[in-house]
Amino acid sequence: MTNYVLTDKMKLEEQKTEQQVNLDRMAKVYVRIRDERAAKKRVWEAEDLKLKAQLETLNGHFLAVMQTLGVESVRTAHGTAYRSIEIKPTCGDWDAFGTWIIKNEAIEALEKRVKKSFITEYMETHKNKLPPGISITQEYTVTIRRK
């Protein structure tokens, strides 16, 4: 009977070792794939920067020609270029802007988005309760740190 127990124990240890080897291989492959993605992303981003610069140069030429001609659009055999004004607001003083929003009841001046860190902190201080109207989705993720 002792041999039987030893055999079972040995099989169990073999299984653990085999599982560890599988996990080691999986982690190695995971890190390799992640590194490959990062390398490809860096190459793509460098190429994309060059293309963006070329588009900006062409954009500048189109704007200069349209301004010279005094027109808002130019039709070509390959497409129509339109000139328009794009507004890009920035905020240098959030306290002043926040006070103005409250005073003028202008909540529509803000985008509708929930700040994840605020909800996380709120849940920590309120026993996992959520503010009214808020729901969350949680999912497990796996992170592998390089050894």
Short mmCIF file of the C-alpha atoms (twelve columns), coordinates in Angstrom:
data_MODEL
# 
_entry.id   MODEL 
# 
loop_
_atom_site.group_PDB 
_atom_site.id 
_atom_site.type_symbol 
_atom_site.label_atom_id 
_atom_site.label_alt_id 
_atom_site.label_comp_id 
_atom_site.label_asym_id 
_atom_site.label_seq_id 
_atom_site.Cartn_x 
_atom_site.Cartn_y 
_atom_site.Cartn_z 
_atom_site.pdbx_PDB_model_num 
ATOM 1   C CA . MET A 1   0.000   0.000  0.000   1 
ATOM 2   C CA . THR A 2   2.875   2.362  0.631   1 
ATOM 3   C CA . ASN A 3   3.995   1.952  -2.986  1 
ATOM 4   C CA . TYR A 4   0.536   2.964  -4.155  1 
ATOM 5   C CA . VAL A 5   0.638   6.202  -2.106  1 
ATOM 6   C CA . LEU A 6   4.135   6.999  -3.346  1 
ATOM 7   C CA . THR A 7   3.052   6.385  -6.926  1 
ATOM 8   C CA . ASP A 8   0.046   8.693  -6.564  1 
ATOM 9   C CA . LYS A 9   2.215   11.325 -4.904  1 
ATOM 10  C CA . MET A 10  4.796   11.077 -7.675  1 
ATOM 11  C CA . LYS A 11  2.085   11.396 -10.346 1 
ATOM 12  C CA . LEU A 12  0.718   14.457 -8.597  1 
ATOM 13  C CA . GLU A 13  4.201   16.030 -8.505  1 
ATOM 14  C CA . GLU A 14  4.689   15.156 -12.176 1 
ATOM 15  C CA . GLN A 15  1.393   16.874 -13.007 1 
ATOM 16  C CA . LYS A 16  2.407   20.023 -11.141 1 
ATOM 17  C CA . THR A 17  5.760   20.069 -12.868 1 
ATOM 18  C CA . GLU A 18  4.094   19.567 -16.260 1 
ATOM 19  C CA . GLN A 19  1.618   22.372 -15.543 1 
ATOM 20  C CA . GLN A 20  4.467   24.668 -14.489 1 
ATOM 21  C CA . VAL A 21  6.340   23.874 -17.700 1 
ATOM 22  C CA . ASN A 22  3.190   24.649 -19.709 1 
ATOM 23  C CA . LEU A 23  2.721   27.947 -17.849 1 
ATOM 24  C CA . ASP A 24  6.379   28.821 -18.397 1 
ATOM 25  C CA . ARG A 25  5.990   28.177 -22.131 1 
ATOM 26  C CA . MET A 26  2.758   30.165 -22.275 1 
ATOM 27  C CA . ALA A 27  4.373   33.112 -20.474 1 
ATOM 28  C CA . LYS A 28  7.373   32.973 -22.835 1 
ATOM 29  C CA . VAL A 29  5.101   33.022 -25.890 1 
ATOM 30  C CA . TYR A 30  2.946   35.767 -24.377 1 
ATOM 31  C CA . VAL A 31  5.965   38.026 -23.743 1 
ATOM 32  C CA . ARG A 32  7.347   37.311 -27.235 1 
ATOM 33  C CA . ILE A 33  4.026   38.207 -28.883 1 
ATOM 34  C CA . ARG A 34  3.665   41.348 -26.774 1 
ATOM 35  C CA . ASP A 35  7.222   42.420 -27.699 1 
ATOM 36  C CA . GLU A 36  6.566   41.730 -31.372 1 
ATOM 37  C CA . ARG A 37  3.381   43.809 -31.263 1 
ATOM 38  C CA . ALA A 38  5.258   46.669 -29.580 1 
ATOM 39  C CA . ALA A 39  8.026   46.547 -32.183 1 
ATOM 40  C CA . LYS A 40  5.531   46.518 -35.049 1 
ATOM 41  C CA . LYS A 41  3.596   49.353 -33.428 1 
ATOM 42  C CA . ARG A 42  6.777   51.467 -33.182 1 
ATOM 43  C CA . VAL A 43  7.519   50.858 -36.870 1 
ATOM 44  C CA . TRP A 44  3.923   51.644 -37.837 1 
ATOM 45  C CA . GLU A 45  3.877   54.812 -35.715 1 
ATOM 46  C CA . ALA A 46  7.127   56.031 -37.303 1 
ATOM 47  C CA . GLU A 47  5.715   55.403 -40.788 1 
ATOM 48  C CA . ASP A 48  2.429   57.017 -39.814 1 
ATOM 49  C CA . LEU A 49  4.247   60.163 -38.609 1 
ATOM 50  C CA . LYS A 50  5.874   60.493 -42.036 1 
ATOM 51  C CA . LEU A 51  2.503   60.082 -43.767 1 
ATOM 52  C CA . LYS A 52  0.875   62.627 -41.429 1 
ATOM 53  C CA . ALA A 53  3.645   65.114 -42.193 1 
ATOM 54  C CA . GLN A 54  3.087   64.602 -45.929 1 
ATOM 55  C CA . LEU A 55  -0.655  65.155 -45.486 1 
ATOM 56  C CA . GLU A 56  -0.012  68.333 -43.483 1 
ATOM 57  C CA . THR A 57  2.249   69.641 -46.262 1 
ATOM 58  C CA . LEU A 58  -0.413  68.924 -48.889 1 
ATOM 59  C CA . ASN A 59  -3.052  70.449 -46.616 1 
ATOM 60  C CA . GLY A 60  -0.973  73.632 -46.386 1 
ATOM 61  C CA . HIS A 61  -0.667  73.799 -50.173 1 
ATOM 62  C CA . PHE A 62  -4.414  73.329 -50.603 1 
ATOM 63  C CA . LEU A 63  -5.135  76.071 -48.060 1 
ATOM 64  C CA . ALA A 64  -2.680  78.465 -49.729 1 
ATOM 65  C CA . VAL A 65  -4.171  77.872 -53.192 1 
ATOM 66  C CA . MET A 66  -7.751  78.229 -51.922 1 
ATOM 67  C CA . GLN A 67  -6.851  81.439 -50.112 1 
ATOM 68  C CA . THR A 68  -5.168  82.827 -53.243 1 
ATOM 69  C CA . LEU A 69  -8.206  81.919 -55.344 1 
ATOM 70  C CA . GLY A 70  -10.637 83.182 -52.664 1 
ATOM 71  C CA . VAL A 71  -12.648 79.934 -52.693 1 
ATOM 72  C CA . GLU A 72  -13.961 77.586 -50.017 1 
ATOM 73  C CA . SER A 73  -13.579 74.407 -52.085 1 
ATOM 74  C CA . VAL A 74  -11.731 73.060 -55.104 1 
ATOM 75  C CA . ARG A 75  -13.000 70.172 -57.212 1 
ATOM 76  C CA . THR A 76  -10.406 67.974 -58.880 1 
ATOM 77  C CA . ALA A 77  -10.534 64.774 -60.901 1 
ATOM 78  C CA . HIS A 78  -9.610  62.824 -57.727 1 
ATOM 79  C CA . GLY A 79  -11.747 64.541 -55.112 1 
ATOM 80  C CA . THR A 80  -12.996 67.819 -53.715 1 
ATOM 81  C CA . ALA A 81  -11.042 69.768 -51.092 1 
ATOM 82  C CA . TYR A 82  -13.070 71.862 -48.649 1 
ATOM 83  C CA . ARG A 83  -11.809 74.617 -46.395 1 
ATOM 84  C CA . SER A 84  -13.416 74.888 -42.965 1 
ATOM 85  C CA . ILE A 85  -12.620 76.232 -39.532 1 
ATOM 86  C CA . GLU A 86  -12.101 73.702 -36.746 1 
ATOM 87  C CA . ILE A 87  -12.399 74.861 -33.141 1 
ATOM 88  C CA . LYS A 88  -10.259 73.126 -30.517 1 
ATOM 89  C CA . PRO A 89  -11.032 74.424 -27.020 1 
ATOM 90  C CA . THR A 90  -8.585  74.029 -24.137 1 
ATOM 91  C CA . CYS A 91  -8.968  74.982 -20.490 1 
ATOM 92  C CA . GLY A 92  -6.204  76.759 -18.611 1 
ATOM 93  C CA . ASP A 93  -8.153  77.249 -15.370 1 
ATOM 94  C CA . TRP A 94  -10.514 74.407 -14.485 1 
ATOM 95  C CA . ASP A 95  -11.503 75.997 -11.181 1 
ATOM 96  C CA . ALA A 96  -12.706 79.176 -12.905 1 
ATOM 97  C CA . PHE A 97  -14.449 77.212 -15.644 1 
ATOM 98  C CA . GLY A 98  -16.075 74.873 -13.103 1 
ATOM 99  C CA . THR A 99  -17.355 77.851 -11.099 1 
ATOM 100 C CA . TRP A 100 -18.739 79.389 -14.301 1 
ATOM 101 C CA . ILE A 101 -20.471 76.091 -15.218 1 
ATOM 102 C CA . ILE A 102 -22.128 75.888 -11.802 1 
ATOM 103 C CA . LYS A 103 -23.116 79.577 -11.751 1 
ATOM 104 C CA . ASN A 104 -24.597 79.411 -15.264 1 
ATOM 105 C CA . GLU A 105 -25.990 75.874 -14.911 1 
ATOM 106 C CA . ALA A 106 -24.106 75.044 -18.120 1 
ATOM 107 C CA . ILE A 107 -23.390 71.361 -17.558 1 
ATOM 108 C CA . GLU A 108 -23.780 70.875 -21.334 1 
ATOM 109 C CA . ALA A 109 -20.365 72.565 -21.673 1 
ATOM 110 C CA . LEU A 110 -18.794 69.251 -20.699 1 
ATOM 111 C CA . GLU A 111 -18.495 65.903 -22.486 1 
ATOM 112 C CA . LYS A 112 -20.441 62.981 -21.063 1 
ATOM 113 C CA . ARG A 113 -17.858 60.577 -19.662 1 
ATOM 114 C CA . VAL A 114 -17.385 58.914 -16.301 1 
ATOM 115 C CA . LYS A 115 -13.933 59.088 -14.735 1 
ATOM 116 C CA . LYS A 116 -12.830 55.538 -13.908 1 
ATOM 117 C CA . SER A 117 -10.530 56.562 -11.028 1 
ATOM 118 C CA . PHE A 118 -13.344 58.553 -9.387  1 
ATOM 119 C CA . ILE A 119 -15.698 55.550 -9.493  1 
ATOM 120 C CA . THR A 120 -12.970 53.232 -8.162  1 
ATOM 121 C CA . GLU A 121 -12.251 55.573 -5.245  1 
ATOM 122 C CA . TYR A 122 -15.979 56.093 -4.603  1 
ATOM 123 C CA . MET A 123 -16.532 52.332 -4.435  1 
ATOM 124 C CA . GLU A 124 -13.604 51.918 -2.026  1 
ATOM 125 C CA . THR A 125 -14.968 54.540 0.362   1 
ATOM 126 C CA . HIS A 126 -18.652 53.509 0.055   1 
ATOM 127 C CA . LYS A 127 -18.476 49.718 0.492   1 
ATOM 128 C CA . ASN A 128 -18.653 48.948 -3.273  1 
ATOM 129 C CA . LYS A 129 -21.782 51.072 -3.773  1 
ATOM 130 C CA . LEU A 130 -22.117 53.127 -6.955  1 
ATOM 131 C CA . PRO A 131 -23.484 56.633 -7.511  1 
ATOM 132 C CA . PRO A 132 -27.008 56.746 -9.000  1 
ATOM 133 C CA . GLY A 133 -27.160 55.987 -12.708 1 
ATOM 134 C CA . ILE A 134 -23.740 54.332 -12.808 1 
ATOM 135 C CA . SER A 135 -23.086 50.704 -13.630 1 
ATOM 136 C CA . ILE A 136 -19.766 48.985 -14.126 1 
ATOM 137 C CA . THR A 137 -18.444 45.980 -15.956 1 
ATOM 138 C CA . GLN A 138 -15.577 44.064 -14.426 1 
ATOM 139 C CA . GLU A 139 -13.474 41.461 -16.123 1 
ATOM 140 C CA . TYR A 140 -10.361 39.567 -15.199 1 
ATOM 141 C CA . THR A 141 -7.260  40.276 -17.238 1 
ATOM 142 C CA . VAL A 142 -3.875  38.622 -17.193 1 
ATOM 143 C CA . THR A 143 -0.705  40.664 -16.998 1 
ATOM 144 C CA . ILE A 144 2.684   39.083 -17.482 1 
ATOM 145 C CA . ARG A 145 5.713   40.933 -16.179 1 
ATOM 146 C CA . ARG A 146 9.060   40.320 -17.790 1 
ATOM 147 C CA . LYS A 147 11.427  38.386 -15.550 1 
# 
